[in-house]
Amino acid sequence: MTAAANLSVDQDIIYPDSDGQPMSDNTKQFEWIVTIKGGLDALYKDDPNVFVAGDLLWYPVYGNNKLRVAPDTMVAFGRPKGYRGSYKQWLEDNIAPQVVFEILSPGNTLKEMAKKLEFYEVYSVEEYYLYDLDKNDLRIWNRVEGRLTVVEVTPSWVSPRLGIRFELNSETMQIYRPDGRPFATYVELDRQRETAEQHASDAQQRAETAEKRAEELAAKLRALGIDPDA
C-alpha cells in the first residue's frame, strides 16, 4: 500500500477526545489534580513552549486509536501552549510528555495502574509520580539509562525536570515551586490574594494618615511663623 493510501486510511480513523471515564472519583482526588495542574500552569505561564494538561487523552502512535492513556496531569516540554482535544504525538514533533502525574482513587485497580506504568515505560516518560491520597504514599519513577526506575522516596524529593520539591509529612504531601512557594488550592490562593490586598490597603491607610499628620504639623509651624520647608 502506498504512503498516500496509508494516509487516506488513517484519515478515516477517529481519535476520540474522551474515553468516557470521569476525571476523578471523589472531591479530594479532583482537588489534587486541579492543584497540581494549576500549579504547573502558573510555574510555566511565561514559557510558551511548555504544554500542561489535565485528563487529556494521549495517543502515542499514528494510526492506532486504541492505544491511549489520559494522565491526571502531564507536562510536555518543547510543545506550544494552546487548545487540544487530545495529544496526538505525531502532530507534536513526536515529543512524548516528559512528566506525568496520577492521583490514585478507589476506582483504580492494580492491573490498570500496572498497564499505565508499562505505557509510560514504553512511550518515553521521564518522570512518573503516583500519589495515594488515602495512604499518603508517593511513588516516583525516574528514567535512568532508558528505563523507568523506582526512586527510593525520602521525606523530600526534587524533580530533575521540573525543579519542584515534594515533601511528605505524617498527614499529607506538599509540593513547592523552585522559589519555595507552595502549590496551593484555589481557596488558598484566594485567601492569599485577600490577605495581600488587605496588607496593601493597610499600608495605604498608614501612608495617608502619616501624610495628613505631616500636613497638620506643617500648618501649626506656619501659624507660629516657622517655615516647615526651610
C-alpha positions as a Markdown table, in Angstrom:
| # | Residue | x | y | z |
|---|---|---|---|---|
| 1 | Met | 0.0 | 0.0 | 0.0 |
| 2 | Thr | 1.4 | 3.4 | -0.9 |
| 3 | Ala | 2.0 | 6.2 | 1.6 |
| 4 | Ala | -0.9 | 8.2 | 0.1 |
| 5 | Ala | -3.2 | 5.2 | 0.6 |
| 6 | Asn | -2.0 | 4.8 | 4.1 |
| 7 | Leu | -2.8 | 8.5 | 4.8 |
| 8 | Ser | -6.2 | 8.0 | 3.2 |
| 9 | Val | -6.9 | 5.1 | 5.5 |
| 10 | Asp | -5.7 | 7.0 | 8.6 |
| 11 | Gln | -7.9 | 10.0 | 7.8 |
| 12 | Asp | -10.9 | 7.7 | 8.3 |
| 13 | Ile | -9.7 | 6.8 | 11.9 |
| 14 | Ile | -11.4 | 8.8 | 14.6 |
| 15 | Tyr | -9.3 | 9.7 | 17.7 |
| 16 | Pro | -11.9 | 10.4 | 20.4 |
| 17 | Asp | -11.3 | 13.3 | 22.7 |
| 18 | Ser | -12.9 | 11.4 | 25.6 |
| 19 | Asp | -12.7 | 7.9 | 26.9 |
| 20 | Gly | -16.0 | 8.1 | 28.8 |
| 21 | Gln | -14.3 | 7.9 | 32.2 |
| 22 | Pro | -14.7 | 10.5 | 34.9 |
| 23 | Met | -11.8 | 12.8 | 35.7 |
| 24 | Ser | -11.9 | 11.9 | 39.3 |
| 25 | Asp | -13.8 | 9.6 | 41.7 |
| 26 | Asn | -14.0 | 12.0 | 44.7 |
| 27 | Thr | -13.5 | 15.6 | 45.8 |
| 28 | Lys | -10.1 | 15.0 | 47.3 |
| 29 | Gln | -8.7 | 13.5 | 44.1 |
| 30 | Phe | -10.2 | 16.2 | 42.0 |
| 31 | Glu | -8.8 | 18.9 | 44.2 |
| 32 | Trp | -5.3 | 17.4 | 44.0 |
| 33 | Ile | -5.5 | 17.1 | 40.2 |
| 34 | Val | -6.6 | 20.7 | 39.8 |
| 35 | Thr | -4.0 | 21.9 | 42.3 |
| 36 | Ile | -1.1 | 20.2 | 40.5 |
| 37 | Lys | -2.2 | 21.2 | 37.1 |
| 38 | Gly | -2.8 | 24.8 | 38.1 |
| 39 | Gly | 0.5 | 25.0 | 40.0 |
| 40 | Leu | 2.4 | 23.8 | 36.9 |
| 41 | Asp | 0.4 | 26.2 | 34.7 |
| 42 | Ala | 1.5 | 29.0 | 36.9 |
| 43 | Leu | 5.1 | 27.8 | 37.1 |
| 44 | Tyr | 5.4 | 27.8 | 33.3 |
| 45 | Lys | 3.0 | 30.7 | 32.4 |
| 46 | Asp | 5.8 | 32.7 | 30.8 |
| 47 | Asp | 7.3 | 29.8 | 28.8 |
| 48 | Pro | 5.4 | 29.4 | 25.5 |
| 49 | Asn | 6.9 | 26.1 | 24.8 |
| 50 | Val | 5.7 | 24.1 | 27.9 |
| 51 | Phe | 2.3 | 22.5 | 27.5 |
| 52 | Val | 0.5 | 21.4 | 30.6 |
| 53 | Ala | -2.8 | 19.4 | 30.5 |
| 54 | Gly | -5.1 | 17.6 | 32.9 |
| 55 | Asp | -7.1 | 14.4 | 32.0 |
| 56 | Leu | -6.2 | 14.7 | 28.3 |
| 57 | Leu | -6.0 | 11.6 | 26.1 |
| 58 | Trp | -2.6 | 11.0 | 24.7 |
| 59 | Tyr | -2.3 | 8.9 | 21.5 |
| 60 | Pro | 1.4 | 8.0 | 21.0 |
| 61 | Val | 1.2 | 6.0 | 17.7 |
| 62 | Tyr | 0.0 | 7.3 | 14.4 |
| 63 | Gly | -3.0 | 5.2 | 13.1 |
| 64 | Asn | -3.8 | 3.5 | 16.4 |
| 65 | Asn | -6.8 | 4.9 | 18.2 |
| 66 | Lys | -6.9 | 2.1 | 20.7 |
| 67 | Leu | -3.5 | 2.8 | 22.2 |
| 68 | Arg | -4.1 | 5.7 | 24.5 |
| 69 | Val | -4.0 | 7.0 | 28.1 |
| 70 | Ala | -5.2 | 10.1 | 30.0 |
| 71 | Pro | -2.7 | 11.1 | 32.7 |
| 72 | Asp | -4.3 | 13.1 | 35.5 |
| 73 | Thr | -1.7 | 15.7 | 34.7 |
| 74 | Met | 1.1 | 15.8 | 32.1 |
| 75 | Val | 3.8 | 18.2 | 31.0 |
| 76 | Ala | 5.3 | 18.3 | 27.5 |
| 77 | Phe | 8.5 | 20.4 | 27.1 |
| 78 | Gly | 9.1 | 21.7 | 23.6 |
| 79 | Arg | 5.4 | 22.0 | 22.7 |
| 80 | Pro | 3.5 | 25.2 | 22.5 |
| 81 | Lys | 0.6 | 26.1 | 24.7 |
| 82 | Gly | -2.9 | 26.1 | 23.2 |
| 83 | Tyr | -6.1 | 24.1 | 22.8 |
| 84 | Arg | -6.0 | 20.4 | 22.1 |
| 85 | Gly | -8.9 | 17.9 | 22.0 |
| 86 | Ser | -6.2 | 15.2 | 22.6 |
| 87 | Tyr | -2.5 | 14.9 | 22.5 |
| 88 | Lys | -1.6 | 13.2 | 19.2 |
| 89 | Gln | 2.1 | 12.7 | 19.5 |
| 90 | Trp | 2.8 | 12.5 | 15.7 |
| 91 | Leu | 1.4 | 16.1 | 15.4 |
| 92 | Glu | 3.6 | 17.2 | 18.3 |
| 93 | Asp | 7.0 | 16.7 | 16.6 |
| 94 | Asn | 6.8 | 13.2 | 18.1 |
| 95 | Ile | 7.5 | 14.6 | 21.5 |
| 96 | Ala | 6.1 | 12.5 | 24.4 |
| 97 | Pro | 5.1 | 14.2 | 27.6 |
| 98 | Gln | 8.2 | 14.0 | 29.8 |
| 99 | Val | 6.4 | 14.2 | 33.2 |
| 100 | Val | 3.1 | 12.6 | 34.2 |
| 101 | Phe | 1.1 | 12.6 | 37.5 |
| 102 | Glu | -1.5 | 10.1 | 38.6 |
| 103 | Ile | -3.6 | 10.6 | 41.8 |
| 104 | Leu | -4.8 | 7.2 | 42.9 |
| 105 | Ser | -8.5 | 6.8 | 43.5 |
| 106 | Pro | -10.6 | 3.9 | 45.0 |
| 107 | Gly | -11.7 | 3.0 | 41.4 |
| 108 | Asn | -8.1 | 2.4 | 40.2 |
| 109 | Thr | -7.1 | -1.3 | 40.1 |
| 110 | Leu | -3.7 | -2.8 | 40.4 |
| 111 | Lys | -4.0 | -4.1 | 36.8 |
| 112 | Glu | -4.9 | -0.7 | 35.5 |
| 113 | Met | -2.0 | 1.0 | 37.2 |
| 114 | Ala | 0.4 | -1.7 | 36.1 |
| 115 | Lys | -0.7 | -1.1 | 32.5 |
| 116 | Lys | -0.2 | 2.7 | 32.9 |
| 117 | Leu | 3.3 | 2.2 | 34.3 |
| 118 | Glu | 4.1 | -0.1 | 31.3 |
| 119 | Phe | 2.7 | 2.5 | 28.9 |
| 120 | Tyr | 4.8 | 5.3 | 30.4 |
| 121 | Glu | 7.8 | 3.0 | 30.3 |
| 122 | Val | 7.4 | 2.2 | 26.6 |
| 123 | Tyr | 6.5 | 5.7 | 25.5 |
| 124 | Ser | 9.4 | 7.6 | 26.9 |
| 125 | Val | 8.0 | 9.3 | 30.0 |
| 126 | Glu | 11.0 | 10.6 | 32.0 |
| 127 | Glu | 9.3 | 11.1 | 35.4 |
| 128 | Tyr | 6.1 | 9.4 | 36.7 |
| 129 | Tyr | 4.5 | 10.4 | 40.0 |
| 130 | Leu | 1.8 | 8.3 | 41.7 |
| 131 | Tyr | 0.2 | 9.6 | 44.8 |
| 132 | Asp | -2.2 | 7.6 | 47.0 |
| 133 | Leu | -4.3 | 10.1 | 48.9 |
| 134 | Asp | -5.7 | 7.7 | 51.4 |
| 135 | Lys | -2.4 | 6.2 | 52.4 |
| 136 | Asn | -0.4 | 9.4 | 51.9 |
| 137 | Asp | 2.0 | 7.4 | 49.8 |
| 138 | Leu | 4.1 | 8.9 | 47.0 |
| 139 | Arg | 5.7 | 6.6 | 44.5 |
| 140 | Ile | 8.2 | 8.0 | 41.9 |
| 141 | Trp | 9.7 | 6.5 | 38.8 |
| 142 | Asn | 12.6 | 8.3 | 37.1 |
| 143 | Arg | 14.1 | 7.3 | 33.7 |
| 144 | Val | 17.7 | 6.0 | 34.2 |
| 145 | Glu | 19.6 | 4.5 | 31.2 |
| 146 | Gly | 16.4 | 4.2 | 29.2 |
| 147 | Arg | 14.3 | 2.6 | 31.9 |
| 148 | Leu | 11.8 | 4.0 | 34.4 |
| 149 | Thr | 13.4 | 3.2 | 37.7 |
| 150 | Val | 11.7 | 3.4 | 41.1 |
| 151 | Val | 13.1 | 6.2 | 43.3 |
| 152 | Glu | 13.6 | 5.5 | 47.0 |
| 153 | Val | 11.3 | 8.2 | 48.4 |
| 154 | Thr | 12.6 | 10.1 | 51.3 |
| 155 | Pro | 10.6 | 12.9 | 53.1 |
| 156 | Ser | 11.9 | 15.2 | 50.3 |
| 157 | Trp | 12.5 | 14.8 | 46.6 |
| 158 | Val | 13.2 | 17.4 | 43.8 |
| 159 | Ser | 12.1 | 16.7 | 40.3 |
| 160 | Pro | 15.0 | 16.7 | 37.9 |
| 161 | Arg | 12.8 | 18.1 | 35.1 |
| 162 | Leu | 10.5 | 20.5 | 36.9 |
| 163 | Gly | 12.7 | 21.6 | 39.8 |
| 164 | Ile | 9.7 | 21.3 | 42.1 |
| 165 | Arg | 10.1 | 19.8 | 45.6 |
| 166 | Phe | 7.9 | 17.1 | 47.1 |
| 167 | Glu | 7.7 | 16.7 | 50.8 |
| 168 | Leu | 5.8 | 14.2 | 52.8 |
| 169 | Asn | 4.7 | 14.6 | 56.4 |
| 170 | Ser | 2.6 | 12.4 | 58.6 |
| 171 | Glu | -0.6 | 13.6 | 57.1 |
| 172 | Thr | -0.2 | 14.8 | 53.5 |
| 173 | Met | 2.1 | 15.7 | 50.6 |
| 174 | Gln | 3.2 | 19.3 | 49.9 |
| 175 | Ile | 4.7 | 20.5 | 46.6 |
| 176 | Tyr | 6.9 | 23.5 | 46.4 |
| 177 | Arg | 8.0 | 25.6 | 43.5 |
| 178 | Pro | 11.7 | 26.2 | 42.9 |
| 179 | Asp | 11.3 | 29.6 | 44.5 |
| 180 | Gly | 10.0 | 27.9 | 47.7 |
| 181 | Arg | 6.4 | 28.9 | 47.3 |
| 182 | Pro | 3.9 | 26.0 | 47.9 |
| 183 | Phe | 1.4 | 24.8 | 45.3 |
| 184 | Ala | -2.0 | 25.9 | 46.6 |
| 185 | Thr | -5.7 | 25.2 | 46.1 |
| 186 | Tyr | -7.9 | 27.9 | 44.6 |
| 187 | Val | -9.3 | 28.6 | 48.1 |
| 188 | Glu | -5.8 | 29.1 | 49.5 |
| 189 | Leu | -4.8 | 31.3 | 46.6 |
| 190 | Asp | -7.9 | 33.4 | 47.1 |
| 191 | Arg | -7.1 | 33.8 | 50.8 |
| 192 | Gln | -3.6 | 34.8 | 49.9 |
| 193 | Arg | -4.9 | 37.4 | 47.5 |
| 194 | Glu | -7.3 | 38.8 | 50.1 |
| 195 | Thr | -4.5 | 39.0 | 52.7 |
| 196 | Ala | -2.2 | 40.8 | 50.2 |
| 197 | Glu | -5.0 | 43.2 | 49.3 |
| 198 | Gln | -5.7 | 43.9 | 53.0 |
| 199 | His | -2.0 | 44.5 | 53.7 |
| 200 | Ala | -1.8 | 46.9 | 50.7 |
| 201 | Ser | -4.9 | 48.7 | 51.9 |
| 202 | Asp | -3.5 | 48.9 | 55.5 |
| 203 | Ala | -0.2 | 50.3 | 54.1 |
| 204 | Gln | -2.1 | 52.9 | 52.0 |
| 205 | Gln | -4.1 | 53.9 | 55.0 |
| 206 | Arg | -1.0 | 54.3 | 57.1 |
| 207 | Ala | 0.6 | 56.4 | 54.4 |
| 208 | Glu | -2.4 | 58.6 | 54.1 |
| 209 | Thr | -2.5 | 59.1 | 57.9 |
| 210 | Ala | 1.2 | 60.0 | 58.1 |
| 211 | Glu | 0.7 | 62.5 | 55.2 |
| 212 | Lys | -2.3 | 64.1 | 57.0 |
| 213 | Arg | -0.3 | 64.4 | 60.2 |
| 214 | Ala | 2.6 | 65.9 | 58.4 |
| 215 | Glu | 0.3 | 68.5 | 56.8 |
| 216 | Glu | -1.3 | 69.3 | 60.2 |
| 217 | Leu | 2.2 | 69.8 | 61.7 |
| 218 | Ala | 3.3 | 72.0 | 58.9 |
| 219 | Ala | 0.2 | 74.1 | 59.3 |
| 220 | Lys | 0.9 | 74.6 | 63.0 |
| 221 | Leu | 4.5 | 75.6 | 62.3 |
| 222 | Arg | 3.4 | 78.1 | 59.8 |
| 223 | Ala | 0.9 | 79.5 | 62.4 |
| 224 | Leu | 3.9 | 80.0 | 64.6 |
| 225 | Gly | 5.8 | 81.8 | 61.9 |
| 226 | Ile | 8.1 | 78.9 | 61.1 |
| 227 | Asp | 8.6 | 77.8 | 57.5 |
| 228 | Pro | 8.5 | 74.0 | 57.6 |
| 229 | Asp | 10.1 | 73.8 | 54.2 |
| 230 | Ala | 13.1 | 76.0 | 55.2 |
